[in-house]
Amino acid sequence: MSISLPNSPVRKISSCPKCGNVSIKFFDSKHDRSYTKTEWEVIVTEGAAHLYDLLKLVREDPKFFA
């Protein structure tokens, strides 16, 4: 299951302590929405995996960016 965020900078992230839903406010307010706890976990996990892939070159050969 893949969930992607819109191409707009995030302005505010807040979590509901009762239900656990995560509300995301973007600078372009037409994208504002709330994600369930499981949807948010998927977004964070996939984002971390993509970030790891992007930084793999720097970790493997840091002199490339010297």
All heavy atoms as TSV, in Angstrom:
chain	resi	resn	atom	element	x	y	z
A	1	MET	N	N	0.855	-1.174	0.000
A	1	MET	CA	C	0.000	0.000	0.000
A	1	MET	C	C	0.897	1.231	0.000
A	1	MET	O	O	1.729	1.412	0.877
A	1	MET	CB	C	-0.872	-0.031	1.247
A	1	MET	CG	C	-1.821	1.110	1.356
A	1	MET	SD	S	-2.907	0.800	2.765
A	1	MET	CE	C	-3.208	2.442	3.270
A	2	SER	N	N	0.759	2.062	-0.986
A	2	SER	CA	C	1.585	3.254	-1.096
A	2	SER	C	C	0.709	4.497	-1.006
A	2	SER	O	O	-0.306	4.597	-1.690
A	2	SER	CB	C	2.340	3.232	-2.415
A	2	SER	OG	O	3.143	4.378	-2.509
A	3	ILE	N	N	1.097	5.402	-0.139
A	3	ILE	CA	C	0.382	6.659	0.032
A	3	ILE	C	C	1.400	7.761	-0.183
A	3	ILE	O	O	2.497	7.715	0.365
A	3	ILE	CB	C	-0.211	6.777	1.452
A	3	ILE	CG1	C	-1.144	5.607	1.742
A	3	ILE	CG2	C	-0.934	8.091	1.621
A	3	ILE	CD1	C	-1.555	5.508	3.192
A	4	SER	N	N	1.061	8.732	-0.997
A	4	SER	CA	C	2.011	9.813	-1.211
A	4	SER	C	C	1.406	11.136	-0.773
A	4	SER	O	O	0.203	11.360	-0.875
A	4	SER	CB	C	2.418	9.880	-2.678
A	4	SER	OG	O	1.299	10.154	-3.480
A	5	LEU	N	N	2.274	12.003	-0.273
A	5	LEU	CA	C	1.849	13.332	0.115
A	5	LEU	C	C	1.854	14.229	-1.122
A	5	LEU	O	O	2.617	13.997	-2.054
A	5	LEU	CB	C	2.805	13.900	1.169
A	5	LEU	CG	C	2.832	13.174	2.504
A	5	LEU	CD1	C	3.914	13.776	3.394
A	5	LEU	CD2	C	1.494	13.257	3.200
A	6	PRO	N	N	1.029	15.263	-1.150
A	6	PRO	CA	C	1.031	16.179	-2.282
A	6	PRO	C	C	2.340	16.963	-2.367
A	6	PRO	O	O	3.095	17.040	-1.399
A	6	PRO	CB	C	-0.152	17.109	-2.008
A	6	PRO	CG	C	-0.563	16.877	-0.627
A	6	PRO	CD	C	0.024	15.594	-0.156
A	7	ASN	N	N	2.588	17.544	-3.513
A	7	ASN	CA	C	3.810	18.305	-3.741
A	7	ASN	C	C	3.627	19.735	-3.232
A	7	ASN	O	O	3.577	20.687	-4.008
A	7	ASN	CB	C	4.165	18.289	-5.225
A	7	ASN	CG	C	5.557	18.804	-5.468
A	7	ASN	OD1	O	6.332	18.946	-4.542
A	7	ASN	ND2	N	5.864	19.096	-6.710
A	8	SER	N	N	3.503	19.877	-1.923
A	8	SER	CA	C	3.338	21.165	-1.274
A	8	SER	C	C	4.030	21.085	0.086
A	8	SER	O	O	3.930	20.063	0.767
A	8	SER	CB	C	1.852	21.486	-1.085
A	8	SER	OG	O	1.667	22.700	-0.403
A	9	PRO	N	N	4.738	22.133	0.493
A	9	PRO	CA	C	5.404	22.087	1.795
A	9	PRO	C	C	4.406	21.944	2.946
A	9	PRO	O	O	3.307	22.487	2.902
A	9	PRO	CB	C	6.114	23.439	1.888
A	9	PRO	CG	C	6.168	23.957	0.494
A	9	PRO	CD	C	5.020	23.378	-0.230
A	10	VAL	N	N	4.814	21.202	3.963
A	10	VAL	CA	C	3.973	20.979	5.136
A	10	VAL	C	C	4.121	22.181	6.071
A	10	VAL	O	O	5.221	22.627	6.364
A	10	VAL	CB	C	4.379	19.681	5.864
A	10	VAL	CG1	C	3.619	19.524	7.159
A	10	VAL	CG2	C	4.151	18.485	4.966
A	11	ARG	N	N	2.997	22.699	6.537
A	11	ARG	CA	C	2.988	23.833	7.455
A	11	ARG	C	C	2.887	23.366	8.904
A	11	ARG	O	O	3.555	23.885	9.786
A	11	ARG	CB	C	1.821	24.767	7.123
A	11	ARG	CG	C	1.790	26.021	7.949
A	11	ARG	CD	C	0.804	27.046	7.402
A	11	ARG	NE	N	-0.416	26.473	6.874
A	11	ARG	CZ	C	-1.609	26.581	7.451
A	11	ARG	NH1	N	-1.749	27.234	8.572
A	11	ARG	NH2	N	-2.656	26.041	6.886
A	12	LYS	N	N	2.029	22.364	9.171
A	12	LYS	CA	C	1.804	21.925	10.549
A	12	LYS	C	C	1.367	20.466	10.565
A	12	LYS	O	O	0.565	20.041	9.737
A	12	LYS	CB	C	0.731	22.795	11.198
A	12	LYS	CG	C	0.464	22.486	12.642
A	12	LYS	CD	C	-0.565	23.432	13.212
A	12	LYS	CE	C	-0.836	23.094	14.654
A	12	LYS	NZ	N	-1.856	23.936	15.231
A	13	ILE	N	N	1.880	19.718	11.529
A	13	ILE	CA	C	1.480	18.328	11.752
A	13	ILE	C	C	0.991	18.234	13.182
A	13	ILE	O	O	1.676	18.655	14.111
A	13	ILE	CB	C	2.652	17.353	11.547
A	13	ILE	CG1	C	3.190	17.451	10.125
A	13	ILE	CG2	C	2.221	15.930	11.848
A	13	ILE	CD1	C	4.438	16.638	9.898
A	14	SER	N	N	-0.212	17.693	13.358
A	14	SER	CA	C	-0.728	17.509	14.710
A	14	SER	C	C	-1.402	16.147	14.817
A	14	SER	O	O	-1.935	15.624	13.843
A	14	SER	CB	C	-1.703	18.623	15.087
A	14	SER	OG	O	-2.765	18.672	14.177
A	15	SER	N	N	-1.347	15.592	16.024
A	15	SER	CA	C	-1.902	14.266	16.273
A	15	SER	C	C	-2.998	14.363	17.329
A	15	SER	O	O	-2.839	15.052	18.337
A	15	SER	CB	C	-0.789	13.336	16.748
A	15	SER	OG	O	-1.311	12.079	17.054
A	16	CYS	N	N	-4.092	13.651	17.107
A	16	CYS	CA	C	-5.193	13.623	18.062
A	16	CYS	C	C	-4.867	12.602	19.154
A	16	CYS	O	O	-4.646	11.428	18.858
A	16	CYS	CB	C	-6.486	13.251	17.356
A	16	CYS	SG	S	-7.891	13.068	18.473
A	17	PRO	N	N	-4.826	13.023	20.404
A	17	PRO	CA	C	-4.488	12.078	21.475
A	17	PRO	C	C	-5.568	11.018	21.711
A	17	PRO	O	O	-5.280	9.937	22.208
A	17	PRO	CB	C	-4.318	12.960	22.712
A	17	PRO	CG	C	-4.939	14.266	22.387
A	17	PRO	CD	C	-5.017	14.370	20.892
A	18	LYS	N	N	-6.816	11.291	21.343
A	18	LYS	CA	C	-7.897	10.334	21.575
A	18	LYS	C	C	-7.931	9.239	20.515
A	18	LYS	O	O	-7.959	8.062	20.834
A	18	LYS	CB	C	-9.239	11.060	21.605
A	18	LYS	CG	C	-9.403	11.959	22.803
A	18	LYS	CD	C	-10.750	12.614	22.813
A	18	LYS	CE	C	-10.875	13.544	24.009
A	18	LYS	NZ	N	-12.151	14.239	24.029
A	19	CYS	N	N	-7.945	9.635	19.231
A	19	CYS	CA	C	-8.106	8.642	18.162
A	19	CYS	C	C	-6.798	8.275	17.475
A	19	CYS	O	O	-6.717	7.263	16.781
A	19	CYS	CB	C	-9.115	9.121	17.124
A	19	CYS	SG	S	-8.618	10.592	16.228
A	20	GLY	N	N	-5.757	9.100	17.617
A	20	GLY	CA	C	-4.471	8.803	17.005
A	20	GLY	C	C	-4.341	9.267	15.566
A	20	GLY	O	O	-3.300	9.056	14.944
A	21	ASN	N	N	-5.378	9.894	15.005
A	21	ASN	CA	C	-5.283	10.403	13.641
A	21	ASN	C	C	-4.294	11.562	13.570
A	21	ASN	O	O	-4.128	12.311	14.519
A	21	ASN	CB	C	-6.647	10.873	13.127
A	21	ASN	CG	C	-7.566	9.720	12.806
A	21	ASN	OD1	O	-7.150	8.564	12.794
A	21	ASN	ND2	N	-8.814	10.015	12.546
A	22	VAL	N	N	-3.652	11.699	12.424
A	22	VAL	CA	C	-2.665	12.749	12.217
A	22	VAL	C	C	-3.221	13.733	11.196
A	22	VAL	O	O	-3.577	13.352	10.089
A	22	VAL	CB	C	-1.329	12.154	11.716
A	22	VAL	CG1	C	-0.316	13.243	11.447
A	22	VAL	CG2	C	-0.791	11.150	12.719
A	23	SER	N	N	-3.309	15.007	11.602
A	23	SER	CA	C	-3.797	16.060	10.707
A	23	SER	C	C	-2.605	16.800	10.125
A	23	SER	O	O	-1.704	17.207	10.853
A	23	SER	CB	C	-4.677	17.051	11.455
A	23	SER	OG	O	-5.831	16.401	11.923
A	24	ILE	N	N	-2.613	16.971	8.812
A	24	ILE	CA	C	-1.537	17.653	8.118
A	24	ILE	C	C	-2.095	18.916	7.470
A	24	ILE	O	O	-3.087	18.861	6.746
A	24	ILE	CB	C	-0.922	16.761	7.018
A	24	ILE	CG1	C	-0.554	15.396	7.551
A	24	ILE	CG2	C	0.269	17.447	6.367
A	24	ILE	CD1	C	0.568	15.384	8.521
A	25	LYS	N	N	-1.462	20.036	7.750
A	25	LYS	CA	C	-1.802	21.315	7.126
A	25	LYS	C	C	-0.662	21.671	6.185
A	25	LYS	O	O	0.500	21.664	6.575
A	25	LYS	CB	C	-1.958	22.426	8.164
A	25	LYS	CG	C	-2.952	22.134	9.242
A	25	LYS	CD	C	-4.311	22.525	8.821
A	25	LYS	CE	C	-5.245	22.352	10.015
A	25	LYS	NZ	N	-6.600	22.339	9.664
A	26	PHE	N	N	-1.008	21.963	4.928
A	26	PHE	CA	C	-0.030	22.329	3.919
A	26	PHE	C	C	-0.107	23.828	3.647
A	26	PHE	O	O	-1.095	24.473	3.978
A	26	PHE	CB	C	-0.291	21.556	2.623
A	26	PHE	CG	C	-0.114	20.076	2.757
A	26	PHE	CD1	C	-1.188	19.258	3.082
A	26	PHE	CD2	C	1.115	19.493	2.574
A	26	PHE	CE1	C	-1.033	17.887	3.219
A	26	PHE	CE2	C	1.282	18.122	2.709
A	26	PHE	CZ	C	0.207	17.318	3.030
A	27	PHE	N	N	0.925	24.391	3.034
A	27	PHE	CA	C	0.877	25.801	2.675
A	27	PHE	C	C	-0.204	26.048	1.627
A	27	PHE	O	O	-0.804	27.107	1.596
A	27	PHE	CB	C	2.245	26.286	2.183
A	27	PHE	CG	C	3.166	26.610	3.320
A	27	PHE	CD1	C	4.146	25.734	3.710
A	27	PHE	CD2	C	3.037	27.795	4.007
A	27	PHE	CE1	C	4.983	26.028	4.766
A	27	PHE	CE2	C	3.870	28.112	5.067
A	27	PHE	CZ	C	4.842	27.223	5.440
A	28	ASP	N	N	-0.445	25.073	0.756
A	28	ASP	CA	C	-1.579	25.146	-0.166
A	28	ASP	C	C	-2.735	24.419	0.522
A	28	ASP	O	O	-2.806	23.197	0.549
A	28	ASP	CB	C	-1.231	24.472	-1.493
A	28	ASP	CG	C	-2.291	24.659	-2.549
A	28	ASP	OD1	O	-3.345	25.258	-2.245
A	28	ASP	OD2	O	-2.077	24.204	-3.690
A	29	SER	N	N	-3.650	25.175	1.095
A	29	SER	CA	C	-4.672	24.601	1.983
A	29	SER	C	C	-5.634	23.637	1.295
A	29	SER	O	O	-6.355	22.912	1.976
A	29	SER	CB	C	-5.455	25.723	2.661
A	29	SER	OG	O	-6.116	26.506	1.699
A	30	LYS	N	N	-5.641	23.561	-0.014
A	30	LYS	CA	C	-6.529	22.603	-0.677
A	30	LYS	C	C	-6.082	21.159	-0.445
A	30	LYS	O	O	-6.853	20.234	-0.645
A	30	LYS	CB	C	-6.637	22.888	-2.182
A	30	LYS	CG	C	-5.398	22.575	-2.981
A	30	LYS	CD	C	-5.606	22.861	-4.443
A	30	LYS	CE	C	-4.353	22.512	-5.226
A	30	LYS	NZ	N	-4.489	22.822	-6.618
A	31	HIS	N	N	-4.834	20.973	0.012
A	31	HIS	CA	C	-4.306	19.631	0.273
A	31	HIS	C	C	-4.473	19.196	1.724
A	31	HIS	O	O	-4.140	18.056	2.055
A	31	HIS	CB	C	-2.819	19.564	-0.090
A	31	HIS	CG	C	-2.527	19.828	-1.524
A	31	HIS	ND1	N	-2.991	19.035	-2.543
A	31	HIS	CD2	C	-1.815	20.818	-2.111
A	31	HIS	CE1	C	-2.571	19.513	-3.689
A	31	HIS	NE2	N	-1.857	20.605	-3.461
A	32	ASP	N	N	-4.964	20.069	2.610
A	32	ASP	CA	C	-5.113	19.724	4.031
A	32	ASP	C	C	-5.988	18.492	4.192
A	32	ASP	O	O	-7.037	18.384	3.560
A	32	ASP	CB	C	-5.736	20.887	4.809
A	32	ASP	CG	C	-4.827	22.089	4.893
A	32	ASP	OD1	O	-3.663	21.986	4.466
A	32	ASP	OD2	O	-5.297	23.129	5.379
A	33	ARG	N	N	-5.535	17.562	5.037
A	33	ARG	CA	C	-6.331	16.373	5.325
A	33	ARG	C	C	-5.828	15.669	6.559
A	33	ARG	O	O	-4.800	16.017	7.118
A	33	ARG	CB	C	-6.385	15.428	4.131
A	33	ARG	CG	C	-5.123	14.630	3.873
A	33	ARG	CD	C	-5.346	13.526	2.894
A	33	ARG	NE	N	-5.908	12.374	3.582
A	33	ARG	CZ	C	-5.910	11.159	3.093
A	33	ARG	NH1	N	-5.420	10.918	1.919
A	33	ARG	NH2	N	-6.422	10.167	3.759
A	34	SER	N	N	-6.562	14.661	6.960
A	34	SER	CA	C	-6.232	13.871	8.125
A	34	SER	C	C	-5.946	12.440	7.677
A	34	SER	O	O	-6.624	11.907	6.798
A	34	SER	CB	C	-7.401	13.906	9.105
A	34	SER	OG	O	-7.107	13.151	10.240
A	35	TYR	N	N	-4.935	11.825	8.277
A	35	TYR	CA	C	-4.565	10.444	7.969
A	35	TYR	C	C	-4.798	9.583	9.196
A	35	TYR	O	O	-4.584	10.031	10.327
A	35	TYR	CB	C	-3.083	10.353	7.572
A	35	TYR	CG	C	-2.746	11.082	6.296
A	35	TYR	CD1	C	-2.276	12.387	6.314
A	35	TYR	CD2	C	-2.889	10.459	5.071
A	35	TYR	CE1	C	-1.965	13.056	5.154
A	35	TYR	CE2	C	-2.586	11.118	3.897
A	35	TYR	CZ	C	-2.121	12.412	3.944
A	35	TYR	OH	O	-1.823	13.076	2.782
A	36	THR	N	N	-5.198	8.334	8.975
A	36	THR	CA	C	-5.331	7.403	10.092
A	36	THR	C	C	-3.936	7.033	10.589
A	36	THR	O	O	-2.926	7.292	9.922
A	36	THR	CB	C	-6.085	6.129	9.691
A	36	THR	OG1	O	-5.312	5.435	8.714
A	36	THR	CG2	C	-7.465	6.442	9.169
A	37	LYS	N	N	-3.895	6.419	11.737
A	37	LYS	CA	C	-2.621	6.036	12.331
A	37	LYS	C	C	-1.848	5.073	11.420
A	37	LYS	O	O	-0.646	5.211	11.245
A	37	LYS	CB	C	-2.883	5.389	13.691
A	37	LYS	CG	C	-1.702	5.324	14.587
A	37	LYS	CD	C	-2.132	4.836	15.965
A	37	LYS	CE	C	-1.030	5.025	16.961
A	37	LYS	NZ	N	-1.443	4.668	18.308
A	38	THR	N	N	-2.542	4.125	10.813
A	38	THR	CA	C	-1.865	3.159	9.934
A	38	THR	C	C	-1.391	3.821	8.643
A	38	THR	O	O	-0.300	3.506	8.155
A	38	THR	CB	C	-2.775	1.965	9.616
A	38	THR	OG1	O	-4.002	2.432	9.055
A	38	THR	CG2	C	-3.072	1.154	10.850
A	39	GLU	N	N	-2.196	4.723	8.074
A	39	GLU	CA	C	-1.775	5.439	6.866
A	39	GLU	C	C	-0.512	6.260	7.150
A	39	GLU	O	O	0.418	6.289	6.345
A	39	GLU	CB	C	-2.867	6.375	6.366
A	39	GLU	CG	C	-4.049	5.699	5.722
A	39	GLU	CD	C	-5.141	6.685	5.339
A	39	GLU	OE1	O	-5.333	7.686	6.062
A	39	GLU	OE2	O	-5.792	6.451	4.304
A	40	TRP	N	N	-0.471	6.926	8.305
A	40	TRP	CA	C	0.673	7.750	8.657
A	40	TRP	C	C	1.919	6.896	8.849
A	40	TRP	O	O	3.018	7.278	8.449
A	40	TRP	CB	C	0.375	8.581	9.902
A	40	TRP	CG	C	1.470	9.536	10.205
A	40	TRP	CD1	C	2.267	9.525	11.306
A	40	TRP	CD2	C	1.900	10.644	9.411
A	40	TRP	NE1	N	3.163	10.568	11.246
A	40	TRP	CE2	C	2.965	11.263	10.083
A	40	TRP	CE3	C	1.490	11.160	8.189
A	40	TRP	CZ2	C	3.619	12.377	9.573
A	40	TRP	CZ3	C	2.138	12.278	7.686
A	40	TRP	CH2	C	3.191	12.872	8.382
A	41	GLU	N	N	1.780	5.718	9.450
A	41	GLU	CA	C	2.914	4.812	9.623
A	41	GLU	C	C	3.487	4.396	8.267
A	41	GLU	O	O	4.701	4.300	8.101
A	41	GLU	CB	C	2.505	3.575	10.423
A	41	GLU	CG	C	2.286	3.850	11.893
A	41	GLU	CD	C	3.546	4.275	12.611
A	41	GLU	OE1	O	4.635	3.737	12.308
A	41	GLU	OE2	O	3.458	5.165	13.462
A	42	VAL	N	N	2.610	4.143	7.283
A	42	VAL	CA	C	3.067	3.786	5.935
A	42	VAL	C	C	3.834	4.944	5.316
A	42	VAL	O	O	4.907	4.762	4.730
A	42	VAL	CB	C	1.866	3.382	5.042
A	42	VAL	CG1	C	2.280	3.260	3.587
A	42	VAL	CG2	C	1.257	2.081	5.529
A	43	ILE	N	N	3.323	6.164	5.452
A	43	ILE	CA	C	3.983	7.340	4.891
A	43	ILE	C	C	5.363	7.531	5.509
A	43	ILE	O	O	6.353	7.758	4.804
A	43	ILE	CB	C	3.109	8.602	5.102
A	43	ILE	CG1	C	1.859	8.522	4.232
A	43	ILE	CG2	C	3.894	9.869	4.816
A	43	ILE	CD1	C	0.826	9.589	4.535
A	44	VAL	N	N	5.464	7.418	6.820
A	44	VAL	CA	C	6.746	7.608	7.505
A	44	VAL	C	C	7.728	6.504	7.130
A	44	VAL	O	O	8.906	6.763	6.853
A	44	VAL	CB	C	6.531	7.664	9.037
A	44	VAL	CG1	C	7.850	7.615	9.778
A	44	VAL	CG2	C	5.759	8.915	9.407
A	45	THR	N	N	7.263	5.261	7.070
A	45	THR	CA	C	8.139	4.142	6.737
A	45	THR	C	C	8.663	4.254	5.308
A	45	THR	O	O	9.862	4.076	5.065
A	45	THR	CB	C	7.388	2.805	6.920
A	45	THR	OG1	O	6.901	2.738	8.258
A	45	THR	CG2	C	8.283	1.619	6.641
A	46	GLU	N	N	7.774	4.552	4.359
A	46	GLU	CA	C	8.205	4.694	2.969
A	46	GLU	C	C	9.121	5.900	2.792
A	46	GLU	O	O	10.088	5.849	2.027
A	46	GLU	CB	C	7.002	4.802	2.035
A	46	GLU	CG	C	6.258	3.508	1.876
A	46	GLU	CD	C	5.082	3.613	0.925
A	46	GLU	OE1	O	4.812	4.718	0.398
A	46	GLU	OE2	O	4.441	2.584	0.693
A	47	GLY	N	N	8.845	6.985	3.513
A	47	GLY	CA	C	9.694	8.162	3.430
A	47	GLY	C	C	11.092	7.881	3.948
A	47	GLY	O	O	12.084	8.324	3.362
A	48	ALA	N	N	11.191	7.144	5.028
A	48	ALA	CA	C	12.503	6.788	5.580
A	48	ALA	C	C	13.272	5.897	4.610
A	48	ALA	O	O	14.488	6.047	4.442
A	48	ALA	CB	C	12.336	6.096	6.927
A	49	ALA	N	N	12.580	4.983	3.952
A	49	ALA	CA	C	13.227	4.102	2.978
A	49	ALA	C	C	13.745	4.907	1.781
A	49	ALA	O	O	14.862	4.671	1.298
A	49	ALA	CB	C	12.258	3.026	2.507
A	50	HIS	N	N	12.953	5.863	1.299
A	50	HIS	CA	C	13.391	6.701	0.176
A	50	HIS	C	C	14.580	7.569	0.576
A	50	HIS	O	O	15.528	7.740	-0.198
A	50	HIS	CB	C	12.253	7.582	-0.328
A	50	HIS	CG	C	11.195	6.833	-1.067
A	50	HIS	ND1	N	11.444	6.151	-2.230
A	50	HIS	CD2	C	9.887	6.650	-0.804
A	50	HIS	CE1	C	10.337	5.579	-2.662
A	50	HIS	NE2	N	9.373	5.866	-1.796
A	51	LEU	N	N	14.553	8.120	1.780
A	51	LEU	CA	C	15.664	8.933	2.263
A	51	LEU	C	C	16.930	8.090	2.381
A	51	LEU	O	O	18.022	8.537	2.022
A	51	LEU	CB	C	15.310	9.560	3.608
A	51	LEU	CG	C	16.345	10.495	4.206
A	51	LEU	CD1	C	16.598	11.688	3.285
A	51	LEU	CD2	C	15.874	10.985	5.566
A	52	TYR	N	N	16.807	6.866	2.861
A	52	TYR	CA	C	17.955	5.962	2.964
A	52	TYR	C	C	18.560	5.718	1.590
A	52	TYR	O	O	19.776	5.750	1.417
A	52	TYR	CB	C	17.532	4.643	3.611
A	52	TYR	CG	C	18.675	3.684	3.814
A	52	TYR	CD1	C	19.519	3.803	4.922
A	52	TYR	CD2	C	18.928	2.675	2.900
A	52	TYR	CE1	C	20.574	2.933	5.107
A	52	TYR	CE2	C	19.992	1.805	3.074
A	52	TYR	CZ	C	20.809	1.938	4.175
A	52	TYR	OH	O	21.859	1.080	4.345
A	53	ASP	N	N	17.708	5.481	0.567
A	53	ASP	CA	C	18.192	5.260	-0.797
A	53	ASP	C	C	18.902	6.492	-1.349
A	53	ASP	O	O	19.924	6.383	-2.017
A	53	ASP	CB	C	17.048	4.875	-1.731
A	53	ASP	CG	C	16.519	3.480	-1.461
A	53	ASP	OD1	O	17.231	2.680	-0.810
A	53	ASP	OD2	O	15.389	3.182	-1.908
A	54	LEU	N	N	18.357	7.683	-1.067
A	54	LEU	CA	C	18.973	8.911	-1.560
A	54	LEU	C	C	20.341	9.168	-0.931
A	54	LEU	O	O	21.248	9.686	-1.578
A	54	LEU	CB	C	18.061	10.109	-1.287
A	54	LEU	CG	C	16.789	10.181	-2.115
A	54	LEU	CD1	C	15.886	11.284	-1.580
A	54	LEU	CD2	C	17.123	10.436	-3.574
A	55	LEU	N	N	20.489	8.813	0.333
A	55	LEU	CA	C	21.739	9.071	1.041
A	55	LEU	C	C	22.736	7.920	0.956
A	55	LEU	O	O	23.845	8.023	1.485
A	55	LEU	CB	C	21.449	9.390	2.506
A	55	LEU	CG	C	20.650	10.662	2.742
A	55	LEU	CD1	C	20.331	10.811	4.222
A	55	LEU	CD2	C	21.406	11.878	2.235
A	56	LYS	N	N	22.376	6.846	0.264
A	56	LYS	CA	C	23.244	5.676	0.181
A	56	LYS	C	C	24.592	6.019	-0.461
A	56	LYS	O	O	25.639	5.587	0.003
A	56	LYS	CB	C	22.562	4.560	-0.593
A	56	LYS	CG	C	23.349	3.275	-0.587
A	56	LYS	CD	C	22.595	2.054	-1.054
A	56	LYS	CE	C	21.761	2.213	-2.266
A	56	LYS	NZ	N	21.229	0.943	-2.768
A	57	LEU	N	N	24.594	6.841	-1.499
A	57	LEU	CA	C	25.829	7.206	-2.180
A	57	LEU	C	C	26.775	7.954	-1.246
A	57	LEU	O	O	27.979	7.707	-1.241
A	57	LEU	CB	C	25.516	8.063	-3.404
A	57	LEU	CG	C	26.705	8.508	-4.239
A	57	LEU	CD1	C	27.431	7.294	-4.799
A	57	LEU	CD2	C	26.244	9.407	-5.360
A	58	VAL	N	N	26.254	8.838	-0.434
A	58	VAL	CA	C	27.084	9.597	0.500
A	58	VAL	C	C	27.663	8.677	1.568
A	58	VAL	O	O	28.821	8.810	1.957
A	58	VAL	CB	C	26.272	10.731	1.154
A	58	VAL	CG1	C	27.096	11.460	2.191
A	58	VAL	CG2	C	25.759	11.685	0.103
A	59	ARG	N	N	26.865	7.735	2.046
A	59	ARG	CA	C	27.347	6.811	3.068
A	59	ARG	C	C	28.409	5.875	2.515
A	59	ARG	O	O	29.380	5.539	3.196
A	59	ARG	CB	C	26.185	5.994	3.618
A	59	ARG	CG	C	25.519	6.612	4.796
A	59	ARG	CD	C	24.605	5.609	5.455
A	59	ARG	NE	N	23.503	5.243	4.586
A	59	ARG	CZ	C	22.354	5.889	4.530
A	59	ARG	NH1	N	22.156	6.918	5.290
A	59	ARG	NH2	N	21.398	5.511	3.716
A	60	GLU	N	N	28.246	5.420	1.274
A	60	GLU	CA	C	29.182	4.459	0.702
A	60	GLU	C	C	30.491	5.106	0.270
A	60	GLU	O	O	31.544	4.496	0.359
A	60	GLU	CB	C	28.539	3.748	-0.488
A	60	GLU	CG	C	27.412	2.822	-0.095
A	60	GLU	CD	C	26.695	2.237	-1.292
A	60	GLU	OE1	O	27.034	2.591	-2.439
A	60	GLU	OE2	O	25.781	1.422	-1.075
A	61	ASP	N	N	30.436	6.336	-0.241
A	61	ASP	CA	C	31.634	6.999	-0.735
A	61	ASP	C	C	31.558	8.492	-0.452
A	61	ASP	O	O	31.239	9.290	-1.333
A	61	ASP	CB	C	31.773	6.734	-2.244
A	61	ASP	CG	C	33.113	7.172	-2.780
A	61	ASP	OD1	O	34.019	7.443	-1.979
A	61	ASP	OD2	O	33.253	7.231	-4.017
A	62	PRO	N	N	31.850	8.912	0.779
A	62	PRO	CA	C	31.689	10.310	1.144
A	62	PRO	C	C	32.631	11.264	0.415
A	62	PRO	O	O	32.345	12.436	0.292
A	62	PRO	CB	C	31.945	10.342	2.648
A	62	PRO	CG	C	32.586	9.058	2.971
A	62	PRO	CD	C	32.259	8.097	1.886
A	63	LYS	N	N	33.737	10.772	-0.123
A	63	LYS	CA	C	34.672	11.656	-0.824
A	63	LYS	C	C	34.057	12.190	-2.123
A	63	LYS	O	O	34.523	13.179	-2.660
A	63	LYS	CB	C	35.980	10.950	-1.106
A	63	LYS	CG	C	35.908	9.885	-2.166
A	63	LYS	CD	C	37.292	9.308	-2.445
A	63	LYS	CE	C	37.183	8.385	-3.623
A	63	LYS	NZ	N	37.324	7.027	-3.427
A	64	PHE	N	N	33.014	11.549	-2.591
A	64	PHE	CA	C	32.335	11.996	-3.806
A	64	PHE	C	C	31.814	13.426	-3.645
A	64	PHE	O	O	31.759	14.184	-4.590
A	64	PHE	CB	C	31.187	11.033	-4.140
A	64	PHE	CG	C	30.434	11.387	-5.392
A	64	PHE	CD1	C	30.977	11.167	-6.632
A	64	PHE	CD2	C	29.171	11.934	-5.323
A	64	PHE	CE1	C	30.302	11.490	-7.779
A	64	PHE	CE2	C	28.465	12.276	-6.474
A	64	PHE	CZ	C	29.043	12.046	-7.705
A	65	PHE	N	N	31.451	13.811	-2.428
A	65	PHE	CA	C	30.895	15.132	-2.167
A	65	PHE	C	C	31.878	16.070	-1.472
A	65	PHE	O	O	31.491	17.077	-0.920
A	65	PHE	CB	C	29.612	15.013	-1.323
A	65	PHE	CG	C	28.482	14.411	-2.083
A	65	PHE	CD1	C	28.187	13.070	-1.978
A	65	PHE	CD2	C	27.721	15.190	-2.929
A	65	PHE	CE1	C	27.161	12.508	-2.687
A	65	PHE	CE2	C	26.697	14.642	-3.650
A	65	PHE	CZ	C	26.403	13.310	-3.523
A	66	ALA	N	N	33.141	15.745	-1.496
A	66	ALA	CA	C	34.146	16.579	-0.826
A	66	ALA	C	C	34.392	17.887	-1.532
A	66	ALA	O	O	34.143	18.147	-2.613
A	66	ALA	CB	C	35.439	15.821	-0.687
